[in-house]
Amino acid sequence: MTRIGSAPAPVTADLEATRKLLLESPWELGAGNLGWFAWKPILRSPHPTL
């Protein structure tokens, strides 16, 4: 968390529920929370292809 900063409370309140929403219905997380994911390196591949 030091590298990416703290996550919004709705994201961390129930990590299993957040994981499920990201996989099945990400729109239910809301634009603000999805924006956090979009601008943090956690959804990027650690080894991008060239």
PyMOL Python script that loads the backbone (N, CA, C, O; Angstrom):
from pymol import cmd

cmd.read_pdbstr("""\
ATOM      1  N   MET A   1       0.821  -1.196   0.000  1.00  0.00           N
ATOM      2  CA  MET A   1       0.000   0.000   0.000  1.00  0.00           C
ATOM      3  C   MET A   1       0.863   1.256   0.000  1.00  0.00           C
ATOM      4  O   MET A   1       0.398   2.324  -0.400  1.00  0.00           O
ATOM      5  N   THR A   2       2.098   1.145   0.438  1.00  0.00           N
ATOM      6  CA  THR A   2       2.977   2.315   0.417  1.00  0.00           C
ATOM      7  C   THR A   2       3.196   2.794  -1.006  1.00  0.00           C
ATOM      8  O   THR A   2       3.207   3.997  -1.268  1.00  0.00           O
ATOM      9  N   ARG A   3       3.369   1.858  -1.918  1.00  0.00           N
ATOM     10  CA  ARG A   3       3.650   2.214  -3.308  1.00  0.00           C
ATOM     11  C   ARG A   3       2.458   2.829  -4.010  1.00  0.00           C
ATOM     12  O   ARG A   3       2.621   3.760  -4.798  1.00  0.00           O
ATOM     13  N   ILE A   4       1.250   2.324  -3.740  1.00  0.00           N
ATOM     14  CA  ILE A   4       0.084   2.805  -4.474  1.00  0.00           C
ATOM     15  C   ILE A   4      -0.832   3.712  -3.662  1.00  0.00           C
ATOM     16  O   ILE A   4      -1.767   4.293  -4.213  1.00  0.00           O
ATOM     17  N   GLY A   5      -0.581   3.842  -2.377  1.00  0.00           N
ATOM     18  CA  GLY A   5      -1.427   4.673  -1.535  1.00  0.00           C
ATOM     19  C   GLY A   5      -2.638   3.906  -1.037  1.00  0.00           C
ATOM     20  O   GLY A   5      -2.884   2.773  -1.452  1.00  0.00           O
ATOM     21  N   SER A   6      -3.380   4.522  -0.159  1.00  0.00           N
ATOM     22  CA  SER A   6      -4.530   3.835   0.424  1.00  0.00           C
ATOM     23  C   SER A   6      -5.683   3.762  -0.569  1.00  0.00           C
ATOM     24  O   SER A   6      -5.890   4.657  -1.389  1.00  0.00           O
ATOM     25  N   ALA A   7      -6.413   2.681  -0.468  1.00  0.00           N
ATOM     26  CA  ALA A   7      -7.570   2.460  -1.339  1.00  0.00           C
ATOM     27  C   ALA A   7      -8.807   3.099  -0.725  1.00  0.00           C
ATOM     28  O   ALA A   7      -8.853   3.315   0.486  1.00  0.00           O
ATOM     29  N   PRO A   8      -9.809   3.405  -1.544  1.00  0.00           N
ATOM     30  CA  PRO A   8     -11.068   3.927  -1.012  1.00  0.00           C
ATOM     31  C   PRO A   8     -11.704   2.911  -0.051  1.00  0.00           C
ATOM     32  O   PRO A   8     -11.582   1.703  -0.255  1.00  0.00           O
ATOM     33  N   ALA A   9     -12.362   3.388   0.964  1.00  0.00           N
ATOM     34  CA  ALA A   9     -12.991   2.521   1.967  1.00  0.00           C
ATOM     35  C   ALA A   9     -13.907   1.457   1.360  1.00  0.00           C
ATOM     36  O   ALA A   9     -13.857   0.312   1.810  1.00  0.00           O
ATOM     37  N   PRO A  10     -14.746   1.772   0.356  1.00  0.00           N
ATOM     38  CA  PRO A  10     -15.599   0.722  -0.214  1.00  0.00           C
ATOM     39  C   PRO A  10     -14.809  -0.417  -0.858  1.00  0.00           C
ATOM     40  O   PRO A  10     -15.301  -1.543  -0.934  1.00  0.00           O
ATOM     41  N   VAL A  11     -13.610  -0.139  -1.315  1.00  0.00           N
ATOM     42  CA  VAL A  11     -12.778  -1.161  -1.942  1.00  0.00           C
ATOM     43  C   VAL A  11     -12.204  -2.097  -0.883  1.00  0.00           C
ATOM     44  O   VAL A  11     -12.150  -3.308  -1.096  1.00  0.00           O
ATOM     45  N   THR A  12     -11.781  -1.559   0.240  1.00  0.00           N
ATOM     46  CA  THR A  12     -11.120  -2.358   1.266  1.00  0.00           C
ATOM     47  C   THR A  12     -12.065  -2.932   2.310  1.00  0.00           C
ATOM     48  O   THR A  12     -11.662  -3.804   3.080  1.00  0.00           O
ATOM     49  N   ALA A  13     -13.291  -2.477   2.359  1.00  0.00           N
ATOM     50  CA  ALA A  13     -14.228  -2.945   3.389  1.00  0.00           C
ATOM     51  C   ALA A  13     -14.443  -4.451   3.311  1.00  0.00           C
ATOM     52  O   ALA A  13     -14.523  -5.117   4.343  1.00  0.00           O
ATOM     53  N   ASP A  14     -14.537  -4.990   2.111  1.00  0.00           N
ATOM     54  CA  ASP A  14     -14.724  -6.430   1.913  1.00  0.00           C
ATOM     55  C   ASP A  14     -13.986  -6.803   0.633  1.00  0.00           C
ATOM     56  O   ASP A  14     -14.526  -6.689  -0.468  1.00  0.00           O
ATOM     57  N   LEU A  15     -12.753  -7.247   0.794  1.00  0.00           N
ATOM     58  CA  LEU A  15     -11.910  -7.516  -0.377  1.00  0.00           C
ATOM     59  C   LEU A  15     -12.460  -8.638  -1.246  1.00  0.00           C
ATOM     60  O   LEU A  15     -12.320  -8.587  -2.468  1.00  0.00           O
ATOM     61  N   GLU A  16     -13.073  -9.638  -0.656  1.00  0.00           N
ATOM     62  CA  GLU A  16     -13.646 -10.726  -1.449  1.00  0.00           C
ATOM     63  C   GLU A  16     -14.803 -10.209  -2.298  1.00  0.00           C
ATOM     64  O   GLU A  16     -14.930 -10.589  -3.462  1.00  0.00           O
ATOM     65  N   ALA A  17     -15.647  -9.348  -1.733  1.00  0.00           N
ATOM     66  CA  ALA A  17     -16.752  -8.763  -2.491  1.00  0.00           C
ATOM     67  C   ALA A  17     -16.214  -7.870  -3.608  1.00  0.00           C
ATOM     68  O   ALA A  17     -16.750  -7.871  -4.716  1.00  0.00           O
ATOM     69  N   THR A  18     -15.162  -7.111  -3.323  1.00  0.00           N
ATOM     70  CA  THR A  18     -14.550  -6.261  -4.345  1.00  0.00           C
ATOM     71  C   THR A  18     -13.995  -7.108  -5.482  1.00  0.00           C
ATOM     72  O   THR A  18     -14.181  -6.773  -6.652  1.00  0.00           O
ATOM     73  N   ARG A  19     -13.322  -8.192  -5.152  1.00  0.00           N
ATOM     74  CA  ARG A  19     -12.789  -9.088  -6.178  1.00  0.00           C
ATOM     75  C   ARG A  19     -13.906  -9.628  -7.059  1.00  0.00           C
ATOM     76  O   ARG A  19     -13.786  -9.656  -8.284  1.00  0.00           O
ATOM     77  N   LYS A  20     -14.984 -10.053  -6.428  1.00  0.00           N
ATOM     78  CA  LYS A  20     -16.111 -10.603  -7.177  1.00  0.00           C
ATOM     79  C   LYS A  20     -16.732  -9.541  -8.095  1.00  0.00           C
ATOM     80  O   LYS A  20     -17.055  -9.824  -9.248  1.00  0.00           O
ATOM     81  N   LEU A  21     -16.893  -8.331  -7.579  1.00  0.00           N
ATOM     82  CA  LEU A  21     -17.459  -7.260  -8.398  1.00  0.00           C
ATOM     83  C   LEU A  21     -16.553  -6.910  -9.574  1.00  0.00           C
ATOM     84  O   LEU A  21     -17.041  -6.681 -10.681  1.00  0.00           O
ATOM     85  N   LEU A  22     -15.252  -6.868  -9.352  1.00  0.00           N
ATOM     86  CA  LEU A  22     -14.331  -6.574 -10.449  1.00  0.00           C
ATOM     87  C   LEU A  22     -14.437  -7.602 -11.560  1.00  0.00           C
ATOM     88  O   LEU A  22     -14.327  -7.264 -12.738  1.00  0.00           O
ATOM     89  N   LEU A  23     -14.651  -8.858 -11.189  1.00  0.00           N
ATOM     90  CA  LEU A  23     -14.725  -9.921 -12.186  1.00  0.00           C
ATOM     91  C   LEU A  23     -16.091 -10.037 -12.847  1.00  0.00           C
ATOM     92  O   LEU A  23     -16.176 -10.348 -14.035  1.00  0.00           O
ATOM     93  N   GLU A  24     -17.157  -9.793 -12.098  1.00  0.00           N
ATOM     94  CA  GLU A  24     -18.495 -10.072 -12.600  1.00  0.00           C
ATOM     95  C   GLU A  24     -19.327  -8.851 -12.972  1.00  0.00           C
ATOM     96  O   GLU A  24     -20.084  -8.893 -13.942  1.00  0.00           O
ATOM     97  N   SER A  25     -19.199  -7.777 -12.221  1.00  0.00           N
ATOM     98  CA  SER A  25     -20.013  -6.586 -12.495  1.00  0.00           C
ATOM     99  C   SER A  25     -19.309  -5.338 -11.967  1.00  0.00           C
ATOM    100  O   SER A  25     -19.756  -4.741 -10.988  1.00  0.00           O
ATOM    101  N   PRO A  26     -18.213  -4.940 -12.610  1.00  0.00           N
ATOM    102  CA  PRO A  26     -17.417  -3.818 -12.112  1.00  0.00           C
ATOM    103  C   PRO A  26     -18.174  -2.496 -12.034  1.00  0.00           C
ATOM    104  O   PRO A  26     -17.830  -1.642 -11.218  1.00  0.00           O
ATOM    105  N   TRP A  27     -19.191  -2.312 -12.860  1.00  0.00           N
ATOM    106  CA  TRP A  27     -19.955  -1.062 -12.833  1.00  0.00           C
ATOM    107  C   TRP A  27     -20.594  -0.828 -11.473  1.00  0.00           C
ATOM    108  O   TRP A  27     -20.898   0.313 -11.126  1.00  0.00           O
ATOM    109  N   GLU A  28     -20.802  -1.879 -10.701  1.00  0.00           N
ATOM    110  CA  GLU A  28     -21.409  -1.729  -9.382  1.00  0.00           C
ATOM    111  C   GLU A  28     -20.460  -1.122  -8.354  1.00  0.00           C
ATOM    112  O   GLU A  28     -20.896  -0.722  -7.274  1.00  0.00           O
ATOM    113  N   LEU A  29     -19.180  -1.048  -8.670  1.00  0.00           N
ATOM    114  CA  LEU A  29     -18.224  -0.415  -7.765  1.00  0.00           C
ATOM    115  C   LEU A  29     -18.321   1.109  -7.806  1.00  0.00           C
ATOM    116  O   LEU A  29     -17.904   1.781  -6.862  1.00  0.00           O
ATOM    117  N   GLY A  30     -18.855   1.646  -8.864  1.00  0.00           N
ATOM    118  CA  GLY A  30     -18.975   3.096  -8.999  1.00  0.00           C
ATOM    119  C   GLY A  30     -17.768   3.697  -9.698  1.00  0.00           C
ATOM    120  O   GLY A  30     -16.670   3.143  -9.662  1.00  0.00           O
ATOM    121  N   ALA A  31     -17.986   4.817 -10.323  1.00  0.00           N
ATOM    122  CA  ALA A  31     -16.953   5.463 -11.128  1.00  0.00           C
ATOM    123  C   ALA A  31     -15.732   5.879 -10.308  1.00  0.00           C
ATOM    124  O   ALA A  31     -14.598   5.725 -10.760  1.00  0.00           O
ATOM    125  N   GLY A  32     -15.959   6.400  -9.119  1.00  0.00           N
ATOM    126  CA  GLY A  32     -14.834   6.848  -8.288  1.00  0.00           C
ATOM    127  C   GLY A  32     -13.918   5.707  -7.900  1.00  0.00           C
ATOM    128  O   GLY A  32     -12.696   5.841  -7.959  1.00  0.00           O
ATOM    129  N   ASN A  33     -14.496   4.588  -7.506  1.00  0.00           N
ATOM    130  CA  ASN A  33     -13.692   3.433  -7.119  1.00  0.00           C
ATOM    131  C   ASN A  33     -12.999   2.814  -8.328  1.00  0.00           C
ATOM    132  O   ASN A  33     -11.841   2.405  -8.236  1.00  0.00           O
ATOM    133  N   LEU A  34     -13.696   2.742  -9.458  1.00  0.00           N
ATOM    134  CA  LEU A  34     -13.063   2.214 -10.665  1.00  0.00           C
ATOM    135  C   LEU A  34     -11.945   3.136 -11.138  1.00  0.00           C
ATOM    136  O   LEU A  34     -10.928   2.679 -11.659  1.00  0.00           O
ATOM    137  N   GLY A  35     -12.141   4.424 -10.953  1.00  0.00           N
ATOM    138  CA  GLY A  35     -11.088   5.378 -11.289  1.00  0.00           C
ATOM    139  C   GLY A  35      -9.836   5.137 -10.471  1.00  0.00           C
ATOM    140  O   GLY A  35      -8.723   5.267 -10.981  1.00  0.00           O
ATOM    141  N   TRP A  36     -10.007   4.787  -9.210  1.00  0.00           N
ATOM    142  CA  TRP A  36      -8.853   4.484  -8.362  1.00  0.00           C
ATOM    143  C   TRP A  36      -8.089   3.295  -8.945  1.00  0.00           C
ATOM    144  O   TRP A  36      -6.865   3.344  -9.062  1.00  0.00           O
ATOM    145  N   PHE A  37      -8.803   2.227  -9.312  1.00  0.00           N
ATOM    146  CA  PHE A  37      -8.158   1.068  -9.915  1.00  0.00           C
ATOM    147  C   PHE A  37      -7.470   1.429 -11.231  1.00  0.00           C
ATOM    148  O   PHE A  37      -6.365   0.959 -11.502  1.00  0.00           O
ATOM    149  N   ALA A  38      -8.103   2.243 -12.031  1.00  0.00           N
ATOM    150  CA  ALA A  38      -7.568   2.585 -13.346  1.00  0.00           C
ATOM    151  C   ALA A  38      -6.244   3.341 -13.251  1.00  0.00           C
ATOM    152  O   ALA A  38      -5.383   3.184 -14.116  1.00  0.00           O
ATOM    153  N   TRP A  39      -6.070   4.160 -12.210  1.00  0.00           N
ATOM    154  CA  TRP A  39      -4.868   4.975 -12.107  1.00  0.00           C
ATOM    155  C   TRP A  39      -3.807   4.381 -11.208  1.00  0.00           C
ATOM    156  O   TRP A  39      -2.755   4.991 -11.017  1.00  0.00           O
ATOM    157  N   LYS A  40      -4.051   3.214 -10.655  1.00  0.00           N
ATOM    158  CA  LYS A  40      -3.058   2.549  -9.805  1.00  0.00           C
ATOM    159  C   LYS A  40      -2.465   1.374 -10.562  1.00  0.00           C
ATOM    160  O   LYS A  40      -3.143   0.789 -11.406  1.00  0.00           O
ATOM    161  N   PRO A  41      -1.235   1.018 -10.286  1.00  0.00           N
ATOM    162  CA  PRO A  41      -0.572  -0.044 -11.056  1.00  0.00           C
ATOM    163  C   PRO A  41      -1.032  -1.465 -10.708  1.00  0.00           C
ATOM    164  O   PRO A  41      -0.463  -2.420 -11.236  1.00  0.00           O
ATOM    165  N   ILE A  42      -2.012  -1.639  -9.863  1.00  0.00           N
ATOM    166  CA  ILE A  42      -2.391  -2.992  -9.445  1.00  0.00           C
ATOM    167  C   ILE A  42      -3.106  -3.774 -10.535  1.00  0.00           C
ATOM    168  O   ILE A  42      -3.105  -5.004 -10.484  1.00  0.00           O
ATOM    169  N   LEU A  43      -3.709  -3.128 -11.509  1.00  0.00           N
ATOM    170  CA  LEU A  43      -4.390  -3.838 -12.578  1.00  0.00           C
ATOM    171  C   LEU A  43      -3.526  -3.977 -13.824  1.00  0.00           C
ATOM    172  O   LEU A  43      -3.973  -4.530 -14.828  1.00  0.00           O
ATOM    173  N   ARG A  44      -2.325  -3.494 -13.769  1.00  0.00           N
ATOM    174  CA  ARG A  44      -1.429  -3.594 -14.916  1.00  0.00           C
ATOM    175  C   ARG A  44      -0.579  -4.851 -14.791  1.00  0.00           C
ATOM    176  O   ARG A  44      -0.274  -5.305 -13.688  1.00  0.00           O
ATOM    177  N   SER A  45      -0.210  -5.394 -15.914  1.00  0.00           N
ATOM    178  CA  SER A  45       0.649  -6.568 -15.940  1.00  0.00           C
ATOM    179  C   SER A  45       2.028  -6.193 -15.412  1.00  0.00           C
ATOM    180  O   SER A  45       2.570  -5.157 -15.797  1.00  0.00           O
ATOM    181  N   PRO A  46       2.606  -7.014 -14.539  1.00  0.00           N
ATOM    182  CA  PRO A  46       3.964  -6.709 -14.048  1.00  0.00           C
ATOM    183  C   PRO A  46       5.008  -6.880 -15.151  1.00  0.00           C
ATOM    184  O   PRO A  46       6.114  -6.350 -15.041  1.00  0.00           O
ATOM    185  N   HIS A  47       4.670  -7.611 -16.206  1.00  0.00           N
ATOM    186  CA  HIS A  47       5.606  -7.837 -17.310  1.00  0.00           C
ATOM    187  C   HIS A  47       4.883  -7.555 -18.626  1.00  0.00           C
ATOM    188  O   HIS A  47       4.486  -8.487 -19.326  1.00  0.00           O
ATOM    189  N   PRO A  48       4.709  -6.277 -18.965  1.00  0.00           N
ATOM    190  CA  PRO A  48       3.989  -5.968 -20.215  1.00  0.00           C
ATOM    191  C   PRO A  48       4.747  -6.515 -21.417  1.00  0.00           C
ATOM    192  O   PRO A  48       5.977  -6.543 -21.447  1.00  0.00           O
ATOM    193  N   THR A  49       3.982  -6.942 -22.389  1.00  0.00           N
ATOM    194  CA  THR A  49       4.615  -7.445 -23.608  1.00  0.00           C
ATOM    195  C   THR A  49       5.047  -6.282 -24.468  1.00  0.00           C
ATOM    196  O   THR A  49       4.432  -5.215 -24.450  1.00  0.00           O
ATOM    197  N   LEU A  50       6.081  -6.490 -25.201  1.00  0.00           N
ATOM    198  CA  LEU A  50       6.605  -5.417 -26.060  1.00  0.00           C
ATOM    199  C   LEU A  50       6.027  -5.500 -27.432  1.00  0.00           C
ATOM    200  O   LEU A  50       6.353  -4.679 -28.289  1.00  0.00           O
TER     201      LEU A  50
END
""", "prot")
cmd.dss("prot")
cmd.show_as("cartoon", "prot")
cmd.util.cbc("prot")
cmd.orient("prot")
